[in-house]
Amino acid sequence: MKRILQWVFAAFLTCGILSFMSCSNSDNADGSQEYTGIPLIILDTDIGSSTDDLFALELLYRYEEQGRCQLLGVVVDREGEQNAVFTDVMNTYFGHGDVPIGLVRKGIDAPVVWIDYAHVADLLDGNGQPMFQRTVTDYSALPDGWQLYRKLLASQPDHSVNIVCTGFVTCLAQLLQSEGDEYSSLNGVELVRRKVKCIYMQGGSFGESEEPDFNFAQGADFAQEFFRLWPADIEMVFSPMEAGQTVDYKPEQVISDISWTDIHPIKQVYMTCNCDTGQRMWDVLPTIQAVEGDDLFTLSERGTLTVTPECATIFTPSPTGHFRYQLTRDTTWSAAILEKIRTFNKIH
């Protein structure tokens, strides 16, 4: 009888330990995973409209190949499975088909499309076969963007993840509104507070006049909720439109830089779509800063941010604030940034 009781106690103890480990792993509650210091990146993109998103994504592939970052996932915050298809084509073409994709399904209804290029994913070659391979087999099974955020964040060390947001804030707002689940018992706000190191955002306007930001104004309700809930103690760095206005990667340069092949998703976008629309490399700037750090940039003083109902961004200097933004640099700096993009694009 004594031996039976000992066996039952041991089984109970083992079951309890395993249960505790399972709970801790889902939350990573102690944040004890090894963090190497290499930037851990989640890209949140409104891919399918402006081409600067494509170069931001390509740069992250190249950085990861150089061991300079780890791309944890891509959140597509522009509705429509075709935008996820194009993201999958990009991932697969550049050898990163294992990068998970999340897709917004209850986002902004019919936002502006500047360059409609998502169909390039379906191009056929001269033999009538798909020009580009894919990895995902069922796009309807992709998680919602906010769900992918929760899964990715919960599995990372505390205060380790850099989010690069180059589009809308739909999925981010939904993440912040979320409750605990199988990935973490923490709600969205507390999960972000625990896991995110910094968020780098393309957008904002910080001149003397109050001007609505395009990305925020496209989904004002989402933007208001995002800024209301975002933890004020998490670093936030903006790259306003004027910071990248002189980084001009002309269509003919793009096509020339990829002269080594025509079977290239970005080149096909530029060969089959009108990309001469005033496009600049806005989205590339927060991406570079998220990986390479602050040294290449001149930043504002620290401060706080207020977003008006019209989605204008109001900056107030404060030495204890967690908000900064990139300042405009001269044409020499812009040329150096453009050369960095072009160098990455010439790799084959």
Phi and psi in degrees as a GROMACS rama.xvg file:
@    title "Ramachandran Plot"
@    xaxis  label "Phi"
@    yaxis  label "Psi"
@TYPE xy
-60.9207  -41.081  LYS-2
-65.8068  -36.7338  ARG-3
-65.4643  -43.2256  ILE-4
-62.8762  -38.4379  LEU-5
-63.7955  -40.5494  GLN-6
-65.7055  -42.8082  TRP-7
-63.1173  -42.4668  VAL-8
-63.4412  -42.4442  PHE-9
-63.9165  -40.8602  ALA-10
-64.8953  -40.7355  ALA-11
-62.933  -43.7166  PHE-12
-63.9748  -43.8205  LEU-13
-62.5818  -43.9642  THR-14
-61.9244  -40.076  CYS-15
-65.2133  -40.6971  GLY-16
-64.551  -44.8965  ILE-17
-62.9612  -39.4124  LEU-18
-63.6789  -41.6446  SER-19
-64.2479  -42.5255  PHE-20
-62.675  -40.1199  MET-21
-62.415  -42.5872  SER-22
-65.4541  -43.2233  CYS-23
-65.5654  -37.4336  SER-24
-67.77  -34.876  ASN-25
-68.0731  -31.8249  SER-26
-96.6481  -22.4708  ASP-27
48.7557  48.9941  ASN-28
-61.4109  -30.5913  ALA-29
-92.8417  -5.15723  ASP-30
58.4718  32.1712  GLY-31
-90.7043  -0.898459  SER-32
-61.8052  149.872  GLN-33
-70.4363  128.796  GLU-34
-114.263  117.959  TYR-35
-80.5383  -13.5419  THR-36
94.2874  -12.6703  GLY-37
-67.7019  130.167  ILE-38
-54.927  128.747  PRO-39
-99.7167  120.239  LEU-40
-119.295  133.92  ILE-41
-114.889  123.472  ILE-42
-95.7409  125.999  LEU-43
-112.812  112.661  ASP-44
-134.357  144.297  THR-45
-97.1594  46.5996  ASP-46
-52.1315  144.296  ILE-47
111.866  9.08708  GLY-48
-138.975  -57.7254  SER-49
-109.343  146.557  SER-50
-83.8335  -11.5159  THR-51
-64.0404  -26.4111  ASP-52
-60.1088  -36.6436  ASP-53
-64.1053  -42.0112  LEU-54
-72.6121  -33.058  PHE-55
-61.035  -44.3724  ALA-56
-67.2376  -42.083  LEU-57
-61.5988  -41.9228  GLU-58
-59.9958  -38.1722  LEU-59
-65.8344  -37.4491  LEU-60
-59.825  -48.2289  TYR-61
-64.7127  -42.7751  ARG-62
-59.876  -42.8035  TYR-63
-64.5161  -40.1592  GLU-64
-62.386  -27.5839  GLU-65
-87.1561  0.881738  GLN-66
75.147  21.7739  GLY-67
-99.2367  -9.39633  ARG-68
-162.254  170.748  CYS-69
-125.803  120.885  GLN-70
-85.5092  106.968  LEU-71
-76.6883  -36.1569  LEU-72
-177.997  167.595  GLY-73
-124.123  124.113  VAL-74
-103.036  120.548  VAL-75
-94.9337  111.232  VAL-76
-102.85  18.8737  ASP-77
-111.216  123.472  ARG-78
-59.8676  151.88  GLU-79
115.857  122.297  GLY-80
-61.4476  -26.6146  GLU-81
-61.8656  -30.9656  GLN-82
-69.6615  -33.7149  ASN-83
-70.1316  -36.0943  ALA-84
-59.7541  -46.5126  VAL-85
-64.101  -38.4921  PHE-86
-61.9181  -41.0096  THR-87
-63.4165  -40.6983  ASP-88
-60.3379  -44.6856  VAL-89
-60.5157  -50.5111  MET-90
-55.7263  -47.5052  ASN-91
-68.2356  -44.6526  THR-92
-59.189  -41.9011  TYR-93
-88.6302  9.90419  PHE-94
80.0996  24.4198  GLY-95
-126.137  42.17  HIS-96
-63.827  -15.9319  GLY-97
-83.4168  -5.31992  ASP-98
-70.2063  121.566  VAL-99
-70.619  151.514  PRO-100
-122.856  135.726  ILE-101
-116.95  152.066  GLY-102
-133.67  132.452  LEU-103
-74.9227  134.723  VAL-104
-119.224  -16.7842  ARG-105
-129.69  63.6795  LYS-106
-110.103  -138.275  GLY-107
-82.4624  128.929  ILE-108
-80.8267  117.427  ASP-109
51.4798  58.8064  ALA-110
-69.1978  165.785  PRO-111
-59.8913  137.172  VAL-112
-115.806  117.351  VAL-113
-83.7145  -46.4428  TRP-114
-131.193  112.001  ILE-115
-87.2955  90.8817  ASP-116
-118.012  0.475265  TYR-117
-60.1348  -26.8271  ALA-118
-64.7452  -17.2403  HIS-119
-58.0157  -26.7815  VAL-120
-59.9594  -23.2207  ALA-121
-100.9  8.99854  ASP-122
-62.068  148.562  LEU-123
-107.748  152.581  LEU-124
-85.691  -173.059  ASP-125
-64.5925  -16.4122  GLY-126
-100.002  9.37915  ASN-127
77.2083  13.6305  GLY-128
-100.068  156.491  GLN-129
-55.0434  130.66  PRO-130
-68.8495  -33.6961  MET-131
-123.846  136.508  PHE-132
-80.8785  161.955  GLN-133
-131.051  163.249  ARG-134
-110.389  -41.9835  THR-135
-72.0787  135.713  VAL-136
-101.057  -22.3082  THR-137
-141.543  100.241  ASP-138
-72.7  -22.7885  TYR-139
-68.3465  -19.2058  SER-140
-89.3671  -4.36067  ALA-141
-62.5184  143.564  LEU-142
-69.9463  154.969  PRO-143
-61.3461  151.558  ASP-144
-55.6352  -42.8245  GLY-145
-65.9031  -31.8978  TRP-146
-68.7734  -41.1172  GLN-147
-63.403  -40.6597  LEU-148
-53.3351  -49.3001  TYR-149
-61.4638  -44.3884  ARG-150
-62.4152  -46.7042  LYS-151
-68.2603  -46.6331  LEU-152
-63.6975  -42.0387  LEU-153
-61.4549  -26.417  ALA-154
-93.0275  2.63073  SER-155
-106.362  158.587  GLN-156
-60.5617  158.009  PRO-157
-63.1098  140.958  ASP-158
53.7984  45.6053  HIS-159
-123.993  -15.5259  SER-160
-99.2701  131.329  VAL-161
-100.414  124.709  ASN-162
-97.1283  130.734  ILE-163
-110.272  111.437  VAL-164
-108.71  111.762  CYS-165
-111.232  11.2093  THR-166
-142.116  -127.087  GLY-167
-83.2997  175.668  PHE-168
-118.747  28.7029  VAL-169
-61.1423  -55.3895  THR-170
-67.3733  -33.6789  CYS-171
-65.8148  -41.209  LEU-172
-63.0557  -41.9265  ALA-173
-66.9392  -36.2699  GLN-174
-60.2369  -47.9862  LEU-175
-64.8498  -28.1189  LEU-176
-82.4907  -9.78809  GLN-177
-75.1109  156.933  SER-178
-105.474  174.148  GLU-179
-59.8167  152.266  GLY-180
-151.337  -160.68  ASP-181
-67.1155  -18.1439  GLU-182
-87.9246  -34.6405  TYR-183
-159.469  143.239  SER-184
-78.2711  -11.5465  SER-185
-75.4364  145.703  LEU-186
-74.5966  174.369  ASN-187
-61.1885  -41.9019  GLY-188
-62.8928  -45.6676  VAL-189
-72.2843  -31.4703  GLU-190
-65.3918  -43.3831  LEU-191
-63.3882  -45.5754  VAL-192
-59.3068  -35.233  ARG-193
-80.7717  -37.4712  ARG-194
-103.293  -26.7731  LYS-195
-87.5328  134.872  VAL-196
-90.258  -46.8237  LYS-197
-158.923  150.783  CYS-198
-118.577  129.514  ILE-199
-109.308  122.204  TYR-200
-124.136  134.417  MET-201
-87.3321  124.715  GLN-202
139.341  -171.222  GLY-203
90.8274  154.697  GLY-204
-139.914  122.767  SER-205
-126.861  32.1605  PHE-206
-82.6163  -169.995  GLY-207
-70.9189  -32.8334  GLU-208
-90.786  151.219  SER-209
-86.6208  106.219  GLU-210
-116.31  131.305  GLU-211
-60.9754  142.548  PRO-212
-82.9225  134.528  ASP-213
-59.7659  -52.3698  PHE-214
-59.6478  -40.1198  ASN-215
-72.605  -42.597  PHE-216
-67.0123  -24.4459  ALA-217
-62.1728  -30.7645  GLN-218
-138.009  70.2346  GLY-219
-58.6897  -39.7544  ALA-220
-63.8184  -41.6254  ASP-221
-63.5967  -43.0941  PHE-222
-62.4092  -44.5361  ALA-223
-61.0459  -41.6764  GLN-224
-68.5878  -40.2305  GLU-225
-59.5913  -51.4609  PHE-226
-72.0277  -25.3751  PHE-227
-69.1392  -38.2358  ARG-228
-96.5672  -21.3789  LEU-229
-58.9536  129.222  TRP-230
-60.0699  125.145  PRO-231
-67.998  -15.8145  ALA-232
-94.0243  4.94367  ASP-233
-95.2471  131.107  ILE-234
-59.6011  137.535  GLU-235
-135.344  124.031  MET-236
-122.892  126.157  VAL-237
-100.539  146.756  PHE-238
-117.542  93.6582  SER-239
-69.1814  162.487  PRO-240
-55.8188  -38.9712  MET-241
-65.2481  -24.4316  GLU-242
-65.3298  -32.7307  ALA-243
-108.717  10.4839  GLY-244
-63.3354  -28.9876  GLN-245
-97.8305  3.96347  THR-246
-91.5535  88.2538  VAL-247
-109.874  104.059  ASP-248
-97.0713  98.3853  TYR-249
-71.9668  146.976  LYS-250
-52.8686  -41.2607  PRO-251
-66.9846  -29.3131  GLU-252
-70.6569  -41.3593  GLN-253
-59.0968  -49.7916  VAL-254
-63.4028  -39.9556  ILE-255
-66.8814  -39.808  SER-256
-67.3672  -22.2779  ASP-257
-108.93  41.1983  ILE-258
-68.4054  -15.1525  SER-259
-76.9052  -8.07538  TRP-260
-164.744  156.321  THR-261
-102.183  -14.1374  ASP-262
-88.5902  78.0105  ILE-263
-150.766  123.928  HIS-264
-60.3449  -38.905  PRO-265
-70.0786  -42.8523  ILE-266
-61.852  -40.5986  LYS-267
-64.2133  -35.0565  GLN-268
-59.4239  -45.0436  VAL-269
-75.7807  -23.3069  TYR-270
-83.5715  -27.3191  MET-271
-110.983  -10.0644  THR-272
-122.05  156.493  CYS-273
-81.0789  101.943  ASN-274
-102.606  6.58321  CYS-275
-89.8725  67.1739  ASP-276
-119.366  17.5655  THR-277
85.1944  13.1384  GLY-278
-57.832  134.183  GLN-279
-125.938  170.288  ARG-280
-90.2305  49.3988  MET-281
-58.9844  -48.3504  TRP-282
-70.1726  -17.6468  ASP-283
-71.379  -32.2872  VAL-284
-64.6205  -49.631  LEU-285
-64.7024  -28.522  PRO-286
-65.8783  -46.9961  THR-287
-60.7524  -44.5032  ILE-288
-65.3317  -37.5855  GLN-289
-62.4055  -29.8611  ALA-290
-95.5147  -48.6839  VAL-291
-89.9082  -12.5914  GLU-292
91.6168  -167.331  GLY-293
-86.059  -13.0766  ASP-294
-60.1595  -31.7919  ASP-295
-80.1464  -5.92097  LEU-296
-122.141  154.558  PHE-297
-107.266  124.095  THR-298
-112.606  156.227  LEU-299
-67.8272  169.282  SER-300
-66.3727  167.926  GLU-301
-72.6603  154.856  ARG-302
-171.209  -171.051  GLY-303
-114.787  162.829  THR-304
-125.442  134.662  LEU-305
-122.419  134.998  THR-306
-113.416  122.418  VAL-307
-75.38  166.126  THR-308
-58.2992  -24.7669  PRO-309
-86.9716  1.27883  GLU-310
73.3923  29.2687  CYS-311
-80.6738  147.223  ALA-312
-106.591  118.626  THR-313
-108.992  118.968  ILE-314
-99.2517  131.985  PHE-315
-124.125  116.811  THR-316
-58.4159  138.215  PRO-317
-161.704  124.917  SER-318
-64.1423  -19.1339  PRO-319
-100.023  3.77201  THR-320
-72.9008  157.607  GLY-321
-111.418  19.3719  HIS-322
-118.401  136.424  PHE-323
-143.287  166.605  ARG-324
-144.044  153.502  TYR-325
-71.2821  139.375  GLN-326
-97.1681  154.414  LEU-327
-67.1984  137.584  THR-328
-113.967  177.047  ARG-329
-81.8432  176.951  ASP-330
-68.4163  -27.1653  THR-331
-63.9146  -43.417  THR-332
-63.0515  -44.9051  TRP-333
-60.8089  -38.9906  SER-334
-64.7178  -37.5575  ALA-335
-67.6048  -39.0241  ALA-336
-65.7278  -42.5321  ILE-337
-62.0189  -41.1524  LEU-338
-63.3459  -35.5557  GLU-339
-61.4195  -45.5676  LYS-340
-62.73  -45.5279  ILE-341
-64.5216  -37.7378  ARG-342
-62.0768  -45.1986  THR-343
-62.0535  -36.2984  PHE-344
-74.7474  -18.6021  ASN-345
-85.4425  -7.10313  LYS-346
-70.9605  135.245  ILE-347
